[in-house]
Amino acid sequence: MGRHSHPHPHTPAEGPSRRAMLGAAGGLLIAAAATGGAQAAPTRTAAATAGASRASRLYDPLATTLVHADMHNHTVMSDGDGDPALAFASMRDAGLDVAALTDHSTLFSIEGLSSAEWSRTGELADAADDPGRYTAIRGFEWSHPLLGHANVWFTEDWVDLLGASSMGGFFDWLGARQAIASFNHPGREILRFDDFAHDPAAHEQVVGLEMFNRTDDYLFEGWSDGRRSPLAACLDAGWRTGLSGVTDEHGTDWGFPEGKGRSGLWVTENTRQGVFEAMRARRFFATRLSGLRLDATAGGVRMGGTLPLAAGDVPFVVDVDRGPDWVGKPLNIQVLRPGGDAPTVVDVIETQAGRITEFTVPLDVEDGAWVVLRVSDPAQANGTPGPDGHPCNDWGVAYASPWWLQP
């Protein structure tokens, strides 16, 4: 087994079945309303830090604002432990601005969504949605045990393995809708999305690649088994994915555990339409720390954008902050480029939290079409390192979504 081959809790928890729990949930909520009582609150493992300001220091602060998001969560409707009726409120209480429930779709609803549960997810999201203040989203996780898992959001229907049993079938289903999707915990399943084989029909709709899932950094997933970095494999294949972080929560403390993945989205408004637009634009970043702000430009283009350049010196401007507790904290900014089985780091810039950092890097499309910035803490080690001596063997703090060179 490789470093990241640890068991994933996709088996039912001991105790009552999920169907029995769902059946009991309605009665408990009715009883609570009648008595003025409430169900016991889940145990909280940590509270989010207040963190940095949500305003951009690189762009007009009135044009976009930072929202903290967790787009990958489970409940007892698939293989999670918690009552779905409590999930959205928990994530809002934890300080998240955007949250999604994405229970598994499997085969014949075995430990996965049924049609009734899909409808219920939508009802819960609609009840929790508070445009301008809190965006609640219904999604699902297409779950193939060998090919991999993919989240899908912003669709009125869903598909399981009976309706889409291959990557081609999944991409065909996706392409017939306005939905968007992401590659989840990339490379964990052995076939790795058919080695990230690119499908032009789904090019614009596959918007995300999870770099932080739970507490893990997926940059070198499978490296100890002799496989490529999922980041390099995905982007080299031609996908234009932004980079995200998620908790992939299976417990009952949605939104609260510190140190699990989450995303920062730069939205024009905190609504479903605003979130959809930001994700389609790849205007987001991955982190595993609450309250973190990352904004970055390359050649004046914001993260997730295209640089109209064949070759030349490109100026970067990076703002990374996490509020008063982090002022002056030493950080590294690593410039990742294509380079084989692991990304090549062409420059490492030392900086500090709370500081706007400017630097210039020569880029040439002949060396590869993408560039990624990784922010790291040099004082801590990466729990899943890559090649000996690789600069990214330190602890990842955040990833900016890529830029693509397009002459």
C-alpha positions in Angstrom: 0.0 0.0 0.0 1.2 3.6 -0.8 1.4 6.5 1.6 -2.1 7.6 0.7 -3.7 4.2 0.5 -5.1 4.4 4.0 -8.7 3.1 4.3 -11.4 5.6 3.4 -14.5 5.2 5.6 -16.9 4.2 2.9 -18.5 1.5 5.0 -21.6 1.9 7.2 -21.0 2.9 10.8 -22.0 0.4 13.4 -25.5 0.8 14.8 -28.8 1.6 13.1 -28.9 1.6 9.3 -29.0 4.9 7.5 -32.6 4.2 6.4 -33.7 3.7 9.9 -31.9 6.8 11.0 -33.6 8.8 8.2 -37.0 7.5 9.2 -36.4 8.4 12.8 -35.1 11.9 12.0 -38.5 13.2 11.0 -40.2 12.1 14.2 -37.4 13.6 16.3 -37.7 17.0 14.6 -41.5 17.0 15.0 -41.1 16.1 18.7 -38.5 18.8 19.2 -40.8 21.4 17.7 -43.7 20.3 19.8 -41.8 20.5 23.0 -39.6 23.4 22.3 -36.5 21.2 22.6 -33.9 20.3 20.1 -31.6 17.4 19.2 -28.3 17.3 20.9 -25.7 19.4 19.0 -22.8 17.4 17.4 -19.5 17.4 19.1 -17.3 20.2 17.8 -13.6 19.6 17.4 -12.5 23.2 16.7 -13.7 26.6 15.8 -12.7 28.6 12.8 -10.4 31.5 13.2 -11.8 34.9 12.3 -8.9 35.2 9.8 -8.1 37.9 7.3 -10.3 40.5 5.7 -12.5 39.3 2.8 -11.6 42.3 0.6 -9.1 41.9 -2.2 -5.9 44.1 -2.0 -5.1 43.4 -5.6 -8.5 44.3 -7.3 -11.4 46.6 -6.7 -12.6 45.4 -3.3 -16.2 46.2 -4.4 -16.0 44.0 -7.5 -15.5 40.7 -5.8 -15.4 39.4 -2.3 -13.8 36.3 -0.7 -16.2 33.6 0.5 -15.0 30.5 2.4 -16.5 27.4 1.0 -16.7 23.6 1.5 -18.2 21.9 -1.5 -17.8 18.2 -0.5 -19.8 16.8 2.5 -21.6 13.6 3.3 -24.5 12.5 5.5 -26.3 9.3 6.5 -27.9 9.5 3.0 -24.8 7.7 1.8 -21.9 6.7 4.0 -21.7 9.6 6.5 -22.8 9.5 10.1 -24.9 12.6 10.4 -28.5 13.7 10.0 -28.7 15.8 6.8 -31.2 18.1 8.4 -28.4 19.4 10.6 -25.6 19.8 8.1 -26.2 23.2 6.5 -26.8 24.9 9.8 -23.6 23.4 11.2 -21.6 24.7 8.3 -23.1 28.2 8.6 -22.4 28.2 12.4 -18.8 27.2 11.6 -18.3 30.4 9.6 -18.6 29.0 6.1 -20.2 31.2 3.5 -20.9 28.5 0.9 -21.6 24.8 1.5 -22.7 21.8 -0.5 -24.0 18.4 0.4 -22.6 15.8 -2.0 -23.7 12.3 -1.0 -22.5 9.4 -3.1 -24.3 8.1 -6.1 -23.4 4.4 -6.5 -25.2 1.5 -8.1 -28.9 0.7 -7.3 -28.6 3.2 -4.3 -26.5 0.8 -2.4 -24.9 3.0 0.3 -25.7 5.9 -2.0 -28.4 8.3 -3.0 -31.9 7.3 -3.9 -34.3 9.6 -5.9 -36.2 10.5 -2.7 -32.9 11.4 -1.0 -31.8 13.5 -4.0 -35.1 15.4 -3.7 -34.6 15.8 0.0 -31.1 17.2 -0.5 -32.6 19.9 -2.7 -35.3 20.7 -0.2 -32.7 21.1 2.6 -30.5 23.3 0.4 -33.4 25.5 -0.6 -34.5 25.9 3.0 -30.9 26.8 4.1 -30.0 29.1 1.2 -29.9 32.8 2.2 -28.9 34.8 -0.9 -26.2 37.4 -0.1 -25.3 35.8 3.2 -25.1 32.1 2.9 -25.2 29.9 -0.2 -26.4 26.3 0.2 -26.0 23.9 -2.7 -27.2 20.5 -3.6 -24.7 18.2 -5.4 -23.7 14.6 -5.6 -20.5 12.5 -5.8 -20.4 10.1 -8.8 -18.5 7.2 -7.2 -16.7 4.5 -9.2 -14.6 2.2 -7.1 -11.8 2.0 -9.7 -12.1 5.0 -11.9 -12.5 7.6 -9.2 -15.1 10.0 -7.7 -16.3 13.2 -9.1 -18.5 15.9 -7.5 -21.3 17.4 -9.6 -23.1 20.7 -8.7 -25.8 22.9 -10.2 -27.9 20.2 -11.9 -31.6 19.3 -11.5 -31.0 15.6 -11.8 -28.3 13.1 -10.9 -26.7 9.9 -12.3 -25.4 6.7 -10.7 -23.2 3.9 -12.1 -26.2 2.4 -13.8 -26.6 5.5 -15.9 -22.9 6.3 -16.4 -20.5 3.4 -15.7 -17.4 4.8 -17.5 -15.6 8.1 -17.7 -17.0 8.6 -21.2 -20.5 7.9 -20.0 -20.1 10.3 -17.2 -18.7 13.1 -19.4 -21.5 12.5 -21.9 -24.0 12.9 -19.1 -22.3 16.0 -17.8 -22.0 17.6 -21.3 -25.7 17.4 -21.8 -26.3 19.7 -18.8 -25.1 23.1 -17.5 -23.6 21.4 -14.4 -20.0 21.7 -13.3 -17.8 19.0 -11.7 -14.5 18.2 -10.1 -12.0 15.4 -9.8 -12.1 14.3 -6.1 -9.2 13.0 -4.0 -7.4 12.6 -7.4 -5.4 9.5 -7.9 -6.7 7.7 -4.9 -8.6 5.1 -7.0 -6.3 3.0 -9.0 -7.5 3.9 -12.6 -7.2 7.6 -11.9 -10.0 8.7 -14.2 -8.6 6.7 -17.1 -5.3 8.4 -16.4 -7.1 11.8 -16.6 -7.8 11.2 -20.3 -9.1 14.5 -21.7 -12.6 14.8 -23.1 -13.2 18.0 -25.0 -16.9 17.8 -24.5 -16.5 18.3 -20.8 -13.5 20.6 -20.9 -15.3 23.7 -19.6 -17.4 21.9 -17.1 -14.7 20.0 -15.2 -13.7 23.0 -13.1 -11.9 21.5 -10.1 -9.2 19.3 -8.9 -9.0 18.6 -5.1 -5.6 19.4 -3.8 -6.6 19.2 -0.1 -9.0 16.5 0.9 -9.5 16.1 4.6 -6.1 16.8 6.1 -4.1 15.4 3.1 -2.2 17.3 0.4 -2.7 15.4 -2.9 0.3 16.8 -4.8 2.3 13.6 -4.5 -0.6 11.1 -4.2 0.6 7.7 -5.3 4.2 8.8 -5.6 5.5 6.1 -3.3 3.9 3.6 -5.6 5.7 5.0 -8.6 2.9 7.1 -10.1 2.8 10.6 -11.3 1.7 13.7 -9.4 -2.1 14.0 -10.0 -1.6 17.7 -10.5 0.9 17.2 -13.3 -1.1 14.3 -14.8 -4.3 16.3 -14.9 -3.0 19.5 -16.2 -0.6 17.9 -18.7 -3.6 15.9 -20.1 -5.2 19.2 -21.1 -7.8 19.8 -18.4 -8.2 23.4 -17.2 -9.1 22.7 -13.6 -9.0 25.2 -10.7 -7.6 23.9 -7.4 -9.8 23.3 -4.4 -9.8 22.1 -0.8 -12.6 20.1 0.9 -13.3 18.4 4.2 -15.0 15.4 2.5 -16.8 15.3 5.9 -18.3 12.0 6.9 -18.9 12.8 10.6 -21.3 15.1 12.4 -19.3 18.3 12.9 -19.6 19.7 9.4 -17.5 22.8 8.9 -15.8 22.8 12.3 -12.6 20.6 12.2 -9.6 22.9 11.8 -6.9 21.7 9.4 -9.2 20.1 6.9 -9.5 21.3 3.3 -11.6 24.2 2.2 -11.8 26.6 -0.7 -11.7 30.4 -1.1 -13.9 31.7 -3.9 -13.7 35.3 -5.3 -17.4 35.9 -6.1 -19.3 39.0 -7.4 -22.1 38.0 -5.1 -22.7 35.3 -2.5 -25.5 33.5 -4.4 -25.7 30.3 -6.3 -25.3 32.2 -9.5 -22.2 34.0 -8.1 -20.7 30.8 -6.9 -21.3 29.1 -10.3 -19.7 32.0 -12.2 -16.6 32.0 -9.9 -16.2 28.3 -10.3 -16.6 28.4 -14.1 -13.9 31.1 -14.1 -11.6 29.0 -11.9 -11.4 32.1 -9.6 -10.7 30.1 -6.4 -7.9 28.6 -4.3 -7.4 25.6 -2.1 -6.3 25.7 1.5 -6.8 23.7 4.7 -6.8 26.6 7.1 -9.9 28.6 8.1 -9.8 32.4 7.6 -7.0 32.4 4.9 -7.1 34.9 2.1 -5.1 34.3 -1.1 -5.3 36.5 -4.2 -2.8 36.4 -7.0 -2.2 37.8 -10.5 0.2 36.8 -13.2 0.8 39.4 -15.9 -2.2 41.3 -14.5 -4.4 38.2 -14.9 -6.1 36.7 -11.9 -5.7 33.1 -10.9 -7.6 30.7 -13.1 -7.1 32.9 -16.2 -5.2 32.7 -19.5 -2.0 34.5 -20.3 -1.8 35.6 -24.0 1.9 34.8 -24.1 4.3 32.4 -25.9 7.4 33.4 -23.9 8.6 36.2 -21.7 9.1 37.5 -18.2 5.8 37.4 -16.2 5.3 39.6 -13.1 3.4 37.9 -10.3 1.7 39.7 -7.4 0.6 37.6 -4.4 -1.4 38.5 -1.3 -1.7 35.9 1.4 -3.0 36.6 4.8 -4.7 35.0 7.8 -5.3 37.9 10.1 -3.5 39.2 13.2 -2.3 35.8 14.5 -0.3 35.3 11.3 1.3 38.7 10.7 4.9 38.1 9.9 4.7 34.3 9.7 7.4 33.1 7.3 6.0 31.4 4.2 7.3 30.2 0.8 5.7 30.8 -2.6 6.7 28.0 -5.0 6.3 28.4 -8.7 5.3 25.0 -10.2 5.7 24.2 -13.9 5.4 21.0 -16.0 8.4 18.8 -15.7 7.7 15.1 -15.8 6.3 12.9 -13.1 6.4 15.7 -10.5 6.0 19.4 -11.1 9.2 21.3 -11.6 9.7 24.2 -9.1 11.3 27.0 -11.1 11.5 29.5 -8.3 10.9 29.7 -4.5 10.2 33.1 -3.1 10.5 33.7 0.7 7.7 36.0 2.1 5.6 36.6 5.2 1.9 36.4 5.8 0.2 39.8 5.6 2.6 41.1 2.9 2.0 41.7 -0.8 4.8 39.9 -2.6 5.9 40.8 -6.1 8.3 38.8 -8.3 9.0 38.0 -11.9 9.4 34.6 -13.5 10.4 33.8 -17.1 7.8 31.5 -18.7 7.9 29.7 -22.1 4.9 27.8 -23.5 7.5 25.3 -25.0 8.1 24.2 -21.4 4.4 23.6 -20.8 1.2 25.5 -20.9 0.4 25.9 -17.1 1.8 27.5 -14.0 0.7 27.0 -10.4 1.6 28.8 -7.2 1.9 26.8 -4.0 2.1 28.6 -0.7 3.9 26.6 2.0 5.1 26.6 5.6 8.8 25.8 5.5 8.8 25.0 9.2 6.7 21.9 8.7 7.1 18.8 6.7 4.7 17.5 4.0 3.2 14.3 5.3 3.2 12.8 1.8 6.4 13.9 0.2 7.5 13.4 -3.3 11.1 13.0 -4.8 13.9 13.4 -2.4 14.9 17.1 -2.1 11.8 18.4 -3.9 10.9 21.9 -2.7 7.3 20.9 -2.1 8.2 18.4 0.6 7.2 21.1 3.1 3.7 21.7 4.4 1.2 23.0 1.9 -0.8 26.0 3.1 -2.6 26.9 -0.2 -2.7 26.5 -3.9 -3.8 29.2 -6.3 -5.7 27.9 -9.4 -3.4 27.7 -12.4 -2.8 30.1 -15.2 -2.5 28.9 -18.8 -0.2 30.2 -21.5 -1.9 30.7 -24.8 0.1 32.4 -27.5 
